[in-house]
Amino acid sequence: MSRRAGARIPRARRATIEAVSENRCGYCLTAEKYCGARLETEHLKPRARHGDSSEANLWLCLSIVQWSQGRTDTRDRSGDR
């Protein structure tokens, strides 16, 4: 997730996403406790393409996996699940 203004996810929503995902990266399924870094919250449908910050549009990911997947663009990944 980018750190631009307005991109913050409420703590309660993040906690729900962590519980549902069992604190695993949505791409590689690595548990946060094994990766040595906090998982980032990512929008499946990017905000740049009018994606919202609902629980259904968010998942967790390792930043290194996110960038290796070419996630710097604004593609709609809502079908990637």
Protein Blocks (a to p, Z undefined) as FASTA:
>chain_A
ZZbehiaccfklmmmmmmmnoopafklopafklnopacddddfbafklopafbfklgccd
dfklmmmnopabccdfklmZZ
